[in-house]
Amino acid sequence: MEEKLIPPLATDSPYGNGDMTSMDQTVRIPNNLDDALLALQENPAMREGFGAEFLRYYSRIKNAEQKRFVDAEDKLEFQRREYFSRI
């Protein structure tokens, strides 16, 4: 708000529809954990808001989670156990 940035135009297809010409000028939201963690680490506002130490700690935890997911033989069972076993 302070920088008075102009948001991108609204779209019915935020993740693209195969037509990359319309997506070239828009910022894409990360669609996997690795890309999201990288974007988090590189974002100056998040680094300032949360602090570099917290972001390192959080990223380490989430990277371990991602590794467990990649190593899991049954991805669906991993997700059930990881995210829903406490319900």
HUQUI-V219344 format. One record per pair of residues at least 12 apart in sequence whose C-alpha atoms are under 6 Angstrom apart, sorted by sequence separation. I is the first residue (numbers start at 1). GAP is how many residues later the second one is. D is the distance in Angstrom with one decimal. If there is no record, write none. Layout:
i: (I:I)
gap: (GAP:GAP)
d: (D:D)
This chain:
none
